[in-house]
Amino acid sequence: MPDKNTRPVFLDLTRIHFPITAVVSIGHRIAGVLLFLAVPFAAWLLRLSITDPAGYDAAAAFLRHGLVQGLLALLLWMLAHHFYAGIRYLLIDLDLGVDRVAARRSAWAVIAVALATLFLGVWLLS
């Protein structure tokens, strides 16, 4: 009797083509987790900046570091992506944009608007 099990033995995730809606969904989840993990850091930085003038200067100097500014840009993109994707999912919950074409368009719109927010934020802060 032949084996009817046709499941893949080795799953190579780099060869799987995810639809854009799945990419936005995965990005939304990852951004949410990373934003949650950034809260203690932001609270520490806020506490440092309001303790005294020396603490404020230390926080300002820390935020001027190149690597920290890169992380802040990444945090801005994560916040924008999570926000716009969340609005997209709220609209989908209201049965707006559920069909395949509209879902793809809204997923591309989330990516475009989040990247535009990132570029605008970096441009305004530099």
C-alpha angles and dihedrals in degrees: 000000000000121000110253094192106113098169115132116262095206118034110205106194092192091065096050115099109216117202115244091251090060091048091053091047093050091044090051092054095044092047091051093052093046092047089052090050090050093059096083090049091050091048091051091049092049091049091049092050097050099044098081141321092275090054090050090051090049092050092047092049090048091052092050092061113112096232092048091050089052090052090048090053089051089048090051091052091048091050093048093046093047092047097048094041089050090055088049091053092048089054090048089052087056089053093251115136096004098135118093099255094047092046091053092047093050091048091053089046091054091053093045096047093045091052091046089052090050094050092045092049094048091046093050094047097047 
